[in-house]
């Protein structure tokens, strides 16, 4: 049995992509082969302590590492590692990576894996310099997409340590047919063309471009509506913009929702206007439901969407190109059905949850074996 400690800067099971990714991984590991504990380092978490399947999780809020508080947190992680006799650390995001490398050096844990979820668009020059120093300490670096791998080249990474593991989707959860609940909730006619975007209302998602698309198309497509599921710092600004554009009755802000599969099932077209992406869970989920996608040609999006087959790709920030793509799909129900069907098949073939979990399992076992940690075989405990 392999003892695995997972560190994440935020939380497990939150609304963002990495948190959902970790939740899916932990919920589906084989606990005859793993003992897992998750340390959530975020200031606030949905739940401080508990269990997900066979894993336990707890809360260790961590601020700046270069402080007395930060040093105490590193010491606490060292105690956790020693008491639990962990074989491997899997870390998500910058603070977790830094603590992983430091605590491992102090306790002798040799198998370290870093899971990189984005292209590093937030990384300052100081952080890039820091990663150049610590990247070599990781046994493996997992990337969410090939786009993330390419971005890591700038940090002088040894590509032999990199493994691409795509996000996985539980196809049974997204095997949904339209029920009409969303349209009933919003008072939309059956003939309305519903665009859906599932994303936090943050600058990097560029919701304003999609709202501008709706303004462009509104004259010719009076029955087109935009549904935005998610919340964030830009909500008030986007709501004002929709009102100023005369679209108050056509842009629907749903806030955070737990019924994403049902929302996607009732939509006609999925849209994603991000300025950058590692690999979008929402895009995968929309395709798993069988919806055609109009997405920006950034990050991992072109690895998911096959242009002209499962959806349409457009330049980021280009409302004219996105409007044209949306219009093309809105005018052809047959094309929407064909692309939706091809998209669901693609997700099942290349982005399954079982494949993701199997690849993580293999990567962790190989890292432990290579670094000669205490227990190597992936065998059931007795």
VEXLO-42165 format. One record per residue (C-alpha): residue number from 1; z, y, x; residue in three letters. Coordinates in nm, 4 decimals, padded with zeros to 6 digits. Layout:
BEGIN
NUM Z Y X ALA
...
# end
This chain:
BEGIN
1 00.0000 00.0000 00.0000 UNK
2 -00.0879 00.3477 00.1236 UNK
3 00.1633 00.6269 00.0762 UNK
4 -00.0271 00.9448 -00.0040 UNK
5 00.1116 01.2986 -00.0243 UNK
6 -00.1149 01.5510 -00.1980 UNK
7 -00.0695 01.9258 -00.1462 UNK
8 -00.2437 02.1857 -00.3629 UNK
9 -00.2069 02.5647 -00.3528 UNK
10 -00.2062 02.5889 -00.7315 UNK
11 -00.1165 02.3032 -00.9654 UNK
12 -00.2291 01.9743 -01.1115 UNK
13 -00.3969 01.9712 -01.4505 UNK
14 -00.4497 02.3469 -01.4847 UNK
15 -00.7569 02.5117 -01.6346 UNK
16 -00.9624 02.5663 -01.3189 UNK
17 -01.2029 02.3155 -01.1688 UNK
18 -01.0019 02.1938 -00.8697 UNK
19 -00.6907 02.1410 -01.0799 UNK
20 -00.8868 01.9361 -01.3337 UNK
21 -01.0551 01.7453 -01.0514 UNK
22 -00.7187 01.6507 -00.9021 UNK
23 -00.5829 01.5511 -01.2424 UNK
24 -00.8767 01.3161 -01.2973 UNK
25 -00.8382 01.1644 -00.9510 UNK
26 -00.4647 01.1043 -00.9765 UNK
27 -00.4919 00.9650 -01.3301 UNK
28 -00.7415 00.7012 -01.2210 UNK
29 -00.6235 00.5760 -00.8817 UNK
30 -00.5244 00.2100 -00.8490 UNK
31 -00.1463 00.2175 -00.8150 UNK
32 -00.1298 -00.1336 -00.6832 UNK
33 -00.2874 00.0214 -00.3710 UNK
34 -00.1299 00.3674 -00.3627 UNK
35 00.2026 00.5412 -00.3883 UNK
36 00.1290 00.9079 -00.4629 UNK
37 00.3295 01.2262 -00.4817 UNK
38 00.1759 01.5672 -00.5564 UNK
39 00.3383 01.8897 -00.4344 UNK
40 00.2267 02.1940 -00.6329 UNK
41 00.2550 02.5045 -00.4160 UNK
42 00.1538 02.7650 -00.6757 UNK
43 00.3996 03.0300 -00.7955 UNK
44 00.3642 02.9214 -01.1588 UNK
45 00.2601 02.5795 -01.2862 UNK
46 00.2035 02.4251 -01.6318 UNK
47 00.4767 02.1700 -01.5608 UNK
48 00.7171 02.1662 -01.2648 UNK
49 00.7900 01.7938 -01.2516 UNK
50 00.6580 01.4790 -01.4102 UNK
51 00.4191 01.1883 -01.3795 UNK
52 00.0446 01.1404 -01.4080 UNK
53 -00.0307 00.7685 -01.4400 UNK
54 00.1523 00.6127 -01.1431 UNK
55 00.1911 00.9377 -00.9472 UNK
56 00.4842 01.1773 -00.9447 UNK
57 00.4499 01.5521 -00.9029 UNK
58 00.6888 01.8360 -00.8280 UNK
59 00.6870 02.2116 -00.7708 UNK
60 00.7413 02.3806 -00.4349 UNK
61 00.6370 02.7458 -00.4868 UNK
62 00.5109 02.8855 -00.1600 UNK
63 00.4257 03.2417 -00.0666 UNK
64 00.3235 03.3717 00.2756 UNK
65 00.3644 03.1072 00.5432 UNK
66 00.4358 03.3575 00.8202 UNK
67 00.7742 03.4458 00.6771 UNK
68 01.1214 03.2984 00.6688 UNK
69 01.0463 03.1648 00.3210 UNK
70 00.7196 03.0090 00.4399 UNK
71 00.8833 02.8411 00.7386 UNK
72 01.1485 02.6959 00.5084 UNK
73 00.8756 02.5527 00.2897 UNK
74 00.7094 02.3869 00.5892 UNK
75 01.0459 02.2370 00.6827 UNK
76 01.0849 02.1053 00.3273 UNK
77 00.7427 01.9394 00.3407 UNK
78 00.8410 01.7806 00.6729 UNK
79 01.1489 01.6323 00.5078 UNK
80 00.9371 01.4988 00.2207 UNK
81 00.6985 01.3360 00.4699 UNK
82 00.9811 01.1755 00.6662 UNK
83 01.1760 01.0550 00.3633 UNK
84 00.8682 00.9127 00.1941 UNK
85 00.7173 00.7709 00.5154 UNK
86 00.3755 00.8937 00.4076 UNK
87 00.0633 00.7592 00.5753 UNK
88 -00.1796 01.0316 00.4709 UNK
89 -00.1907 01.3919 00.3468 UNK
90 -00.4660 01.5125 00.1150 UNK
91 -00.4765 01.8928 00.0853 UNK
92 -00.6533 02.1368 -00.1451 UNK
93 -00.7035 02.5032 -00.0457 UNK
94 -00.5888 02.7206 00.2427 UNK
95 -00.2087 02.7179 00.2280 UNK
96 -00.2030 02.3441 00.1645 UNK
97 -00.4382 02.2896 00.4605 UNK
98 -00.2162 02.4996 00.6888 UNK
99 00.1037 02.3242 00.5814 UNK
100 -00.0660 01.9850 00.6128 UNK
101 -00.1700 02.0425 00.9733 UNK
102 00.1644 02.1950 01.0748 UNK
103 00.3900 01.9445 00.9029 UNK
104 00.1822 01.6495 01.0235 UNK
105 00.2101 01.7695 01.3843 UNK
106 00.5897 01.7900 01.3464 UNK
107 00.6345 01.4518 01.1768 UNK
108 00.3655 01.2347 01.3342 UNK
109 00.1472 01.1778 01.0278 UNK
110 -00.2010 01.1260 01.1710 UNK
111 -00.4308 01.0802 00.8716 UNK
112 -00.5173 01.4221 00.7242 UNK
113 -00.7870 01.4911 00.4651 UNK
114 -00.8919 01.8335 00.3397 UNK
115 -01.0844 01.8634 00.0115 UNK
116 -01.3004 02.1775 00.0107 UNK
117 -01.3972 02.2862 -00.3391 UNK
118 -01.6076 02.5998 -00.2820 UNK
119 -01.8439 02.7609 -00.0327 UNK
120 -01.5729 02.9811 00.1152 UNK
121 -01.6819 03.2986 -00.0599 UNK
122 -01.3218 03.4244 -00.0586 UNK
123 -01.2584 03.3536 00.3085 UNK
124 -01.1797 03.6561 00.5233 UNK
125 -01.2782 03.6672 00.8909 UNK
126 -00.9173 03.5891 00.9779 UNK
127 -00.9231 03.2801 00.7561 UNK
128 -01.2578 03.1682 00.8997 UNK
129 -01.1068 03.1987 01.2485 UNK
130 -00.8023 02.9993 01.1379 UNK
131 -01.0200 02.7204 00.9996 UNK
132 -01.2150 02.7025 01.3256 UNK
133 -00.8841 02.6167 01.4915 UNK
134 -00.7557 02.3579 01.2434 UNK
135 -01.0747 02.1869 01.1230 UNK
136 -01.0635 01.9443 01.4138 UNK
137 -00.7205 01.8200 01.3056 UNK
138 -00.8516 01.6607 00.9882 UNK
139 -00.9567 01.2964 00.9881 UNK
140 -01.1973 01.3750 00.7064 UNK
141 -01.3154 01.6822 00.5191 UNK
142 -01.4373 01.6131 00.1669 UNK
143 -01.6890 01.8544 00.0174 UNK
144 -01.7616 01.8962 -00.3525 UNK
145 -02.1329 01.9501 -00.2913 UNK
146 -02.3906 01.9612 -00.0163 UNK
147 -02.3871 02.3390 -00.0543 UNK
148 -02.0222 02.3386 00.0526 UNK
149 -02.1076 02.1206 00.3526 UNK
150 -02.3788 02.3640 00.4622 UNK
151 -02.1374 02.6566 00.4267 UNK
152 -01.8857 02.4776 00.6497 UNK
153 -02.1299 02.4741 00.9381 UNK
154 -02.0464 02.8404 00.9963 UNK
155 -01.6884 02.7352 01.0762 UNK
156 -01.8023 02.5122 01.3631 UNK
157 -01.7169 02.1951 01.1761 UNK
158 -01.7931 01.8508 01.3166 UNK
159 -02.0265 01.7180 01.0490 UNK
160 -01.9356 01.3592 01.1370 UNK
161 -01.5994 01.4183 00.9721 UNK
162 -01.7539 01.5459 00.6471 UNK
163 -01.7959 01.3303 00.3393 UNK
164 -01.9646 01.4477 00.0225 UNK
165 -01.7862 01.3323 -00.2935 UNK
166 -01.9184 01.4761 -00.6163 UNK
167 -01.6873 01.5539 -00.9064 UNK
168 -01.6745 01.2745 -01.1607 UNK
169 -01.6935 01.2913 -01.5387 UNK
170 -01.5310 01.0566 -01.7895 UNK
171 -01.8416 00.9839 -01.9973 UNK
172 -01.6396 00.8349 -02.2830 UNK
173 -01.4579 01.1655 -02.3358 UNK
174 -01.7876 01.3533 -02.3630 UNK
175 -01.9712 01.1035 -02.5810 UNK
176 -01.9737 01.3460 -02.8726 UNK
177 -02.2045 01.4307 -03.1593 UNK
178 -02.2103 01.7723 -03.3317 UNK
179 -01.9426 01.7900 -03.6021 UNK
180 -01.9905 02.1477 -03.7146 UNK
181 -01.6256 02.2432 -03.6618 UNK
182 -01.7071 02.5277 -03.4217 UNK
183 -01.9708 02.6741 -03.6513 UNK
184 -01.7314 02.6524 -03.9445 UNK
185 -01.4553 02.8173 -03.7414 UNK
186 -01.6813 03.1095 -03.6483 UNK
187 -01.8675 03.1280 -03.9777 UNK
188 -02.2057 03.0520 -03.8190 UNK
189 -02.5061 02.9319 -04.0140 UNK
190 -02.6551 02.5903 -03.9446 UNK
191 -02.9736 02.7532 -03.8098 UNK
192 -02.7817 02.9713 -03.5609 UNK
193 -02.8670 02.9094 -03.1949 UNK
194 -02.5341 02.8780 -03.0121 UNK
195 -02.5060 02.9448 -02.6391 UNK
196 -02.1854 02.8193 -02.4792 UNK
197 -02.0228 02.9063 -02.1484 UNK
198 -01.6998 02.7421 -02.0365 UNK
199 -01.5442 02.9401 -01.7507 UNK
200 -01.2546 03.1618 -01.6527 UNK
201 -01.3287 03.5276 -01.7274 UNK
202 -01.3378 03.6323 -01.3627 UNK
203 -01.5884 03.8360 -01.1576 UNK
204 -01.7407 03.5365 -00.9793 UNK
205 -01.8561 03.3870 -01.3124 UNK
206 -02.0564 03.7039 -01.3990 UNK
207 -02.0285 03.6774 -01.7769 UNK
208 -02.1799 04.0238 -01.8079 UNK
209 -02.5227 03.8892 -01.7169 UNK
210 -02.5116 03.6447 -02.0092 UNK
211 -02.3974 03.9168 -02.2488 UNK
212 -02.6902 04.1312 -02.1313 UNK
213 -02.9202 03.8374 -02.2044 UNK
214 -02.7938 03.8238 -02.5595 UNK
215 -02.8545 04.1977 -02.5952 UNK
216 -03.2122 04.1510 -02.4718 UNK
217 -03.2798 03.8645 -02.7112 UNK
218 -03.0881 03.9989 -03.0080 UNK
219 -03.3811 04.1904 -03.1556 UNK
220 -03.5990 03.8813 -03.1886 UNK
221 -03.3213 03.6260 -03.2309 UNK
222 -03.0772 03.7596 -03.4880 UNK
223 -02.9179 03.4169 -03.5298 UNK
224 -02.8307 03.3714 -03.1609 UNK
225 -02.4605 03.3634 -03.0742 UNK
226 -02.2694 03.3389 -02.7471 UNK
227 -01.9437 03.1421 -02.7325 UNK
228 -01.7160 03.2036 -02.4344 UNK
229 -01.4329 02.9558 -02.3817 UNK
230 -01.1824 03.0583 -02.1175 UNK
231 -00.9597 03.3501 -02.0319 UNK
232 -00.8983 03.5761 -01.7377 UNK
233 -00.8649 03.9299 -01.6015 UNK
234 -01.2011 04.0523 -01.7331 UNK
235 -01.1492 03.9655 -02.0982 UNK
236 -01.0744 04.3186 -02.2219 UNK
237 -01.3645 04.4640 -02.0227 UNK
238 -01.6097 04.2057 -02.1538 UNK
239 -01.4906 04.2510 -02.5110 UNK
240 -01.5484 04.6274 -02.4815 UNK
241 -01.8942 04.5695 -02.3386 UNK
242 -01.9904 04.3407 -02.6266 UNK
243 -01.8776 04.6040 -02.8775 UNK
244 -02.0644 04.8833 -02.6963 UNK
245 -02.3832 04.6735 -02.6968 UNK
246 -02.3530 04.6156 -03.0703 UNK
247 -02.2820 04.2464 -03.0243 UNK
248 -01.9267 04.2201 -03.1570 UNK
249 -02.0327 03.9751 -03.4292 UNK
250 -02.2420 03.7672 -03.1871 UNK
251 -02.0153 03.7244 -02.8820 UNK
252 -01.7149 03.5049 -02.9566 UNK
253 -01.4182 03.4991 -02.7191 UNK
254 -01.2321 03.1739 -02.7827 UNK
255 -00.9720 03.1994 -02.5071 UNK
256 -00.8386 02.8842 -02.3476 UNK
257 -00.9275 02.5738 -02.5446 UNK
258 -00.8381 02.2065 -02.5256 UNK
259 -01.1310 02.0953 -02.7426 UNK
260 -01.4069 02.1592 -02.4859 UNK
261 -01.6036 01.8407 -02.5709 UNK
262 -01.6210 01.9448 -02.9382 UNK
263 -01.7266 02.3002 -02.8469 UNK
264 -02.0047 02.1715 -02.6222 UNK
265 -02.1201 01.9232 -02.8850 UNK
266 -02.1673 02.2003 -03.1416 UNK
267 -02.3597 02.4249 -02.8992 UNK
268 -02.7366 02.4240 -02.8508 UNK
269 -02.7623 02.5485 -02.4916 UNK
270 -02.5105 02.5636 -02.2076 UNK
271 -02.5273 02.8698 -01.9832 UNK
272 -02.3680 02.9284 -01.6434 UNK
273 -02.4156 03.2659 -01.4735 UNK
274 -02.1910 03.2160 -01.1683 UNK
275 -02.2531 03.4126 -00.8506 UNK
276 -02.1324 03.1137 -00.6478 UNK
277 -02.0220 02.7578 -00.7208 UNK
278 -01.8905 02.4603 -00.5298 UNK
279 -01.9688 02.2123 -00.8042 UNK
280 -01.9142 02.3124 -01.1650 UNK
281 -01.7146 02.0718 -01.3815 UNK
282 -01.8215 02.2636 -01.6898 UNK
283 -02.1881 02.2173 -01.6032 UNK
284 -02.1393 01.8434 -01.5570 UNK
285 -01.9453 01.8177 -01.8828 UNK
286 -02.2113 02.0050 -02.0802 UNK
287 -02.4802 01.7731 -01.9467 UNK
288 -02.2591 01.4713 -02.0222 UNK
289 -02.2503 01.5830 -02.3865 UNK
290 -02.6302 01.6004 -02.3773 UNK
291 -02.6888 01.9750 -02.3638 UNK
292 -02.9685 02.1446 -02.1693 UNK
293 -02.8431 02.3932 -01.9121 UNK
294 -02.9543 02.7350 -01.7983 UNK
295 -02.7721 02.7932 -01.4701 UNK
296 -02.7938 03.0153 -01.1666 UNK
297 -02.9503 02.8748 -00.8518 UNK
298 -02.6329 02.8985 -00.6421 UNK
299 -02.3981 02.6589 -00.4638 UNK
300 -02.4003 02.3079 -00.6054 UNK
301 -02.5839 02.3949 -00.9285 UNK
302 -02.9266 02.2800 -00.7990 UNK
303 -02.7689 01.9474 -00.7023 UNK
304 -02.6712 01.8944 -01.0657 UNK
305 -02.9578 02.0506 -01.2606 UNK
306 -03.3044 01.9066 -01.2003 UNK
307 -03.5336 02.2035 -01.2629 UNK
308 -03.7492 02.1497 -01.5699 UNK
309 -03.5997 01.8068 -01.6374 UNK
310 -03.2324 01.8558 -01.7269 UNK
311 -03.2345 02.2338 -01.7487 UNK
312 -03.3607 02.5584 -01.5995 UNK
313 -03.2421 02.7411 -01.2873 UNK
314 -03.2581 03.1182 -01.2407 UNK
315 -03.1546 03.3648 -00.9683 UNK
316 -02.7973 03.4901 -00.9939 UNK
317 -02.7501 03.8323 -01.1488 UNK
318 -03.1013 03.8289 -01.2979 UNK
319 -03.0601 03.8812 -01.6724 UNK
320 -03.4389 03.9050 -01.7200 UNK
321 -03.5001 03.5584 -01.5757 UNK
322 -03.2029 03.4108 -01.7589 UNK
323 -03.3165 03.5660 -02.0873 UNK
324 -03.6604 03.4102 -02.0459 UNK
325 -03.5090 03.0674 -01.9766 UNK
326 -03.2785 03.0894 -02.2784 UNK
327 -03.5671 03.2021 -02.4982 UNK
328 -03.7822 02.9103 -02.3844 UNK
329 -03.5153 02.6588 -02.4796 UNK
330 -03.4217 02.8333 -02.8029 UNK
331 -03.7816 02.8098 -02.9241 UNK
332 -03.8160 02.4359 -02.8643 UNK
333 -03.5675 02.1930 -03.0212 UNK
334 -03.7726 01.9042 -02.8794 UNK
335 -03.7364 02.0404 -02.5256 UNK
336 -03.3629 02.0860 -02.5735 UNK
337 -03.3266 01.7255 -02.6888 UNK
338 -03.5364 01.5895 -02.4005 UNK
339 -03.3504 01.7888 -02.1345 UNK
340 -03.0144 01.7073 -02.2897 UNK
341 -03.0870 01.3361 -02.2884 UNK
342 -03.2082 01.3472 -01.9271 UNK
343 -02.8985 01.5448 -01.8283 UNK
344 -02.6581 01.2940 -01.9802 UNK
345 -02.8378 01.0120 -01.8005 UNK
346 -02.8207 01.2017 -01.4697 UNK
347 -02.4464 01.2612 -01.4988 UNK
348 -02.3867 00.8938 -01.5805 UNK
349 -02.5938 00.7847 -01.2798 UNK
350 -02.4704 01.0268 -01.0132 UNK
351 -02.1468 01.1926 -01.1260 UNK
352 -01.9337 00.9179 -01.2795 UNK
353 -01.5550 00.9259 -01.2600 UNK
354 -01.5391 00.5677 -01.1335 UNK
355 -01.7677 00.6493 -00.8394 UNK
356 -01.5603 00.9555 -00.7468 UNK
357 -01.2344 00.7596 -00.7483 UNK
358 -01.3867 00.4721 -00.5482 UNK
359 -01.5160 00.7128 -00.2828 UNK
360 -01.1800 00.8884 -00.2500 UNK
361 -01.0069 00.5506 -00.2235 UNK
362 -01.2432 00.4387 00.0521 UNK
363 -01.2150 00.7685 00.2415 UNK
364 -00.8344 00.7661 00.2377 UNK
365 -00.8183 00.4022 00.3499 UNK
366 -01.0618 00.4669 00.6347 UNK
367 -00.8687 00.7733 00.7508 UNK
368 -00.5426 00.5778 00.7603 UNK
369 -00.7041 00.2854 00.9421 UNK
370 -00.8768 00.5060 01.1993 UNK
371 -00.5615 00.6971 01.2883 UNK
372 -00.3541 00.3808 01.3181 UNK
373 -00.0877 00.4684 01.0624 UNK
374 00.1816 00.2274 00.9555 UNK
375 00.0127 00.0458 00.6660 UNK
376 -00.3630 00.0073 00.6680 UNK
377 -00.4764 -00.2631 00.4215 UNK
378 -00.5567 -00.1629 00.0647 UNK
379 -00.3697 -00.4573 -00.0824 UNK
380 -00.1428 -00.4813 -00.3801 UNK
381 00.2248 -00.4568 -00.2943 UNK
382 00.4461 -00.7576 -00.3516 UNK
# end
